[in-house]
């Protein structure tokens, strides 16, 4: 799972979290950039990461997580290909 500001995303199984962390850190270091990742259901999400973006990553056992599939929130500056 990943929260970006007020939006929460269920990362797709197999998403390389270590690579995503590195890309987010680099984007912030470089002054900000859109980064892509895949969420449950195979949707691609693009988020603008900057020094003002709050990101939290945490692990969830996909076999027991029965939470809702959270849709990206365009009001939070997050878009997805749909």
Z-matrix of the N, CA and C atoms (Angstrom, degrees):
N
C 1 1.457
C 2 1.524 1 108.19
N 3 1.328 2 113.93 1 150.56
C 4 1.450 3 119.41 2 177.40
C 5 1.524 4 108.56 3 -143.44
N 6 1.321 5 115.39 4 132.90
C 7 1.460 6 121.22 5 172.90
C 8 1.519 7 107.61 6 -109.71
N 9 1.325 8 115.40 7 132.79
C 10 1.458 9 122.25 8 176.02
C 11 1.522 10 105.92 9 -124.09
N 12 1.319 11 115.40 10 109.48
C 13 1.460 12 121.44 11 -172.46
C 14 1.530 13 108.32 12 53.00
N 15 1.325 14 119.45 13 -115.36
C 16 1.465 15 121.10 14 -176.60
C 17 1.527 16 113.81 15 -100.66
N 18 1.327 17 118.26 16 4.98
C 19 1.471 18 121.89 17 179.72
C 20 1.524 19 109.35 18 -103.69
N 21 1.339 20 116.67 19 140.63
C 22 1.464 21 121.91 20 179.32
C 23 1.519 22 108.93 21 -119.25
N 24 1.337 23 116.16 22 137.82
C 25 1.455 24 121.98 23 -177.01
C 26 1.521 25 110.42 24 -127.29
N 27 1.318 26 116.22 25 137.31
C 28 1.464 27 122.10 26 171.32
C 29 1.521 28 106.21 27 -92.06
N 30 1.326 29 116.57 28 106.52
C 31 1.461 30 120.38 29 -178.27
C 32 1.520 31 110.31 30 -65.21
N 33 1.326 32 115.63 31 145.13
C 34 1.463 33 121.27 32 -179.46
C 35 1.521 34 110.14 33 -65.67
N 36 1.331 35 116.76 34 147.08
C 37 1.466 36 119.85 35 173.92
C 38 1.530 37 108.92 36 -56.39
N 39 1.307 38 115.94 37 137.08
C 40 1.459 39 120.43 38 179.99
C 41 1.514 40 114.21 39 87.92
N 42 1.334 41 117.47 40 -5.13
C 43 1.466 42 120.20 41 177.60
C 44 1.525 43 108.05 42 -60.92
N 45 1.324 44 117.29 43 128.21
C 46 1.463 45 122.32 44 -179.48
C 47 1.531 46 108.26 45 -78.54
N 48 1.325 47 116.21 46 94.40
C 49 1.464 48 121.49 47 -174.67
C 50 1.528 49 111.21 48 -66.70
N 51 1.322 50 117.95 49 -38.81
C 52 1.467 51 120.55 50 179.17
C 53 1.530 52 110.19 51 -61.82
N 54 1.328 53 117.39 52 -42.22
C 55 1.465 54 121.21 53 177.79
C 56 1.524 55 110.39 54 -65.60
N 57 1.321 56 117.17 55 -41.62
C 58 1.462 57 121.13 56 178.42
C 59 1.529 58 110.52 57 -61.53
N 60 1.315 59 117.04 58 -43.74
C 61 1.474 60 120.71 59 176.74
C 62 1.522 61 110.92 60 -57.68
N 63 1.330 62 116.74 61 -47.00
C 64 1.474 63 120.66 62 179.97
C 65 1.528 64 110.91 63 -60.96
N 66 1.327 65 116.85 64 -43.34
C 67 1.468 66 120.16 65 -179.21
C 68 1.526 67 111.39 66 -65.70
N 69 1.326 68 117.20 67 -38.16
C 70 1.468 69 120.46 68 177.68
C 71 1.526 70 109.97 69 -65.76
N 72 1.327 71 116.92 70 -46.16
C 73 1.467 72 120.62 71 179.29
C 74 1.523 73 111.10 72 -59.73
N 75 1.323 74 117.29 73 -42.66
C 76 1.462 75 121.34 74 179.44
C 77 1.522 76 110.77 75 -65.62
N 78 1.326 77 116.97 76 -42.26
C 79 1.465 78 120.80 77 178.78
C 80 1.524 79 110.66 78 -59.29
N 81 1.324 80 116.69 79 -44.51
C 82 1.464 81 121.05 80 179.35
C 83 1.525 82 110.15 81 -65.69
N 84 1.318 83 116.80 82 -45.12
C 85 1.467 84 121.41 83 179.87
C 86 1.526 85 111.31 84 -59.99
N 87 1.338 86 116.82 85 -36.48
C 88 1.466 87 121.88 86 -178.09
C 89 1.526 88 113.28 87 -82.59
N 90 1.329 89 118.04 88 3.02
C 91 1.450 90 121.10 89 177.11
C 92 1.519 91 114.96 90 100.45
N 93 1.322 92 117.44 91 0.85
C 94 1.464 93 121.87 92 177.31
C 95 1.519 94 111.96 93 117.59
N 96 1.333 95 115.27 94 143.46
C 97 1.464 96 120.88 95 -179.62
C 98 1.525 97 108.29 96 -171.06
N 99 1.337 98 116.07 97 152.62
C 100 1.456 99 120.57 98 171.64
C 101 1.520 100 109.10 99 -75.03
N 102 1.315 101 116.51 100 135.50
C 103 1.466 102 122.72 101 173.31
C 104 1.515 103 107.68 102 -124.28
N 105 1.324 104 115.41 103 148.55
C 106 1.464 105 122.42 104 -178.42
C 107 1.519 106 110.34 105 -108.06
N 108 1.324 107 115.01 106 146.35
C 109 1.461 108 121.07 107 171.97
C 110 1.519 109 107.56 108 -153.80
N 111 1.321 110 116.07 109 165.71
C 112 1.460 111 121.57 110 -176.34
C 113 1.518 112 109.57 111 -110.24
N 114 1.334 113 115.37 112 136.60
C 115 1.458 114 121.29 113 179.09
C 116 1.522 115 109.48 114 -108.75
N 117 1.329 116 115.26 115 170.70
C 118 1.454 117 121.56 116 178.07
C 119 1.525 118 109.49 117 -50.83
N 120 1.317 119 116.04 118 136.35
C 121 1.460 120 120.60 119 -177.19
C 122 1.514 121 112.42 120 95.03
N 123 1.345 122 116.58 121 -2.32
C 124 1.456 123 120.95 122 176.27
C 125 1.517 124 115.21 123 79.76
N 126 1.324 125 118.41 124 10.15
C 127 1.465 126 120.46 125 178.70
C 128 1.518 127 110.02 126 -77.43
N 129 1.334 128 115.53 127 140.21
C 130 1.458 129 120.76 128 175.31
C 131 1.523 130 108.93 129 -91.66
N 132 1.326 131 115.29 130 135.08
C 133 1.463 132 121.87 131 179.24
C 134 1.520 133 107.82 132 -119.58
N 135 1.335 134 115.56 133 139.99
C 136 1.464 135 121.40 134 175.05
C 137 1.525 136 107.57 135 -120.14
N 138 1.327 137 115.44 136 126.85
C 139 1.468 138 121.09 137 -178.61
C 140 1.521 139 108.49 138 -126.58
N 141 1.327 140 115.99 139 137.81
C 142 1.456 141 121.53 140 173.89
C 143 1.525 142 107.97 141 -84.09
N 144 1.325 143 116.03 142 110.91
C 145 1.461 144 121.83 143 178.10
C 146 1.523 145 108.27 144 -98.61
N 147 1.334 146 116.20 145 132.85
C 148 1.460 147 122.08 146 177.91
C 149 1.525 148 108.39 147 -144.88
N 150 1.313 149 115.87 148 -177.99
C 151 1.465 150 120.44 149 178.97
C 152 1.527 151 111.62 150 -64.21
N 153 1.327 152 117.34 151 -15.52
C 154 1.462 153 121.45 152 -178.42
C 155 1.524 154 112.69 153 -99.67
N 156 1.332 155 117.43 154 3.04
C 157 1.462 156 121.99 155 -179.13
C 158 1.519 157 109.40 156 -90.42
N 159 1.337 158 115.90 157 132.33
C 160 1.466 159 121.55 158 177.80
C 161 1.527 160 107.57 159 -100.81
N 162 1.339 161 116.67 160 122.55
C 163 1.467 162 122.06 161 -177.10
C 164 1.522 163 109.64 162 -125.28
N 165 1.340 164 116.06 163 133.96
C 166 1.461 165 122.43 164 174.63
C 167 1.520 166 107.25 165 -130.92
N 168 1.333 167 116.62 166 128.43
C 169 1.465 168 122.96 167 175.62
C 170 1.515 169 108.32 168 -114.52
N 171 1.341 170 116.66 169 137.08
C 172 1.463 171 120.10 170 175.94
C 173 1.514 172 109.39 171 -149.83
N 174 1.327 173 114.68 172 153.99
C 175 1.456 174 120.53 173 -177.84
C 176 1.516 175 111.87 174 -87.75
N 177 1.324 176 114.94 175 142.76
C 178 1.459 177 122.50 176 176.04
C 179 1.509 178 106.94 177 -136.60
N 180 1.330 179 116.80 178 134.92
C 181 1.459 180 121.06 179 175.46
C 182 1.521 181 107.47 180 -75.11
N 183 1.328 182 116.72 181 109.53
C 184 1.465 183 121.57 182 -175.46
C 185 1.520 184 112.42 183 -60.83
N 186 1.328 185 118.25 184 -22.18
C 187 1.462 186 120.07 185 -178.69
C 188 1.522 187 111.92 186 -76.99
N 189 1.343 188 118.02 187 -20.20
C 190 1.462 189 120.28 188 -178.99
C 191 1.519 190 113.10 189 -113.90
N 192 1.321 191 117.65 190 -12.34
C 193 1.462 192 120.15 191 -179.28
C 194 1.519 193 109.53 192 -75.12
N 195 1.314 194 116.75 193 114.70
C 196 1.461 195 121.67 194 179.66
C 197 1.522 196 111.32 195 -110.05
N 198 1.322 197 116.18 196 17.38
C 199 1.456 198 120.10 197 -178.94
C 200 1.517 199 111.74 198 -69.43
N 201 1.330 200 116.86 199 167.75
C 202 1.460 201 121.00 200 -178.83
C 203 1.517 202 111.20 201 -70.20
N 204 1.317 203 115.68 202 152.36
C 205 1.458 204 121.89 203 173.33
C 206 1.517 205 106.31 204 -79.86
N 207 1.313 206 117.26 205 103.84
C 208 1.455 207 122.41 206 -171.58
C 209 1.517 208 109.99 207 -78.03
N 210 1.314 209 115.57 208 128.76
C 211 1.455 210 121.51 209 177.56
C 212 1.526 211 109.22 210 -82.53
N 213 1.327 212 117.43 211 143.83
C 214 1.465 213 119.69 212 174.34
C 215 1.522 214 110.31 213 -60.55
N 216 1.307 215 116.45 214 150.47
C 217 1.450 216 122.90 215 -175.78
C 218 1.518 217 108.92 216 -109.69
N 219 1.325 218 117.32 217 109.20
C 220 1.460 219 120.19 218 -177.65
C 221 1.525 220 111.39 219 -64.00
N 222 1.329 221 118.02 220 -25.83
C 223 1.461 222 120.73 221 177.93
C 224 1.522 223 111.37 222 -68.20
N 225 1.331 224 117.00 223 -22.21
C 226 1.466 225 120.63 224 179.42
C 227 1.521 226 111.14 225 -90.42
N 228 1.345 227 117.80 226 7.78
C 229 1.454 228 120.54 227 179.38
C 230 1.511 229 112.62 228 83.31
N 231 1.328 230 117.33 229 26.63
C 232 1.458 231 121.71 230 -177.35
C 233 1.522 232 108.01 231 -122.07
N 234 1.323 233 116.66 232 134.10
C 235 1.454 234 121.43 233 -179.89
C 236 1.511 235 109.66 234 -127.39
N 237 1.313 236 116.28 235 157.10
C 238 1.459 237 120.22 236 176.44
C 239 1.516 238 109.77 237 -141.29
N 240 1.338 239 115.29 238 156.05
C 241 1.458 240 121.14 239 174.68
C 242 1.506 241 108.02 240 -81.20
N 243 1.297 242 118.39 241 121.12
C 244 1.450 243 120.52 242 -177.15
C 245 1.437 244 109.37 243 -131.73
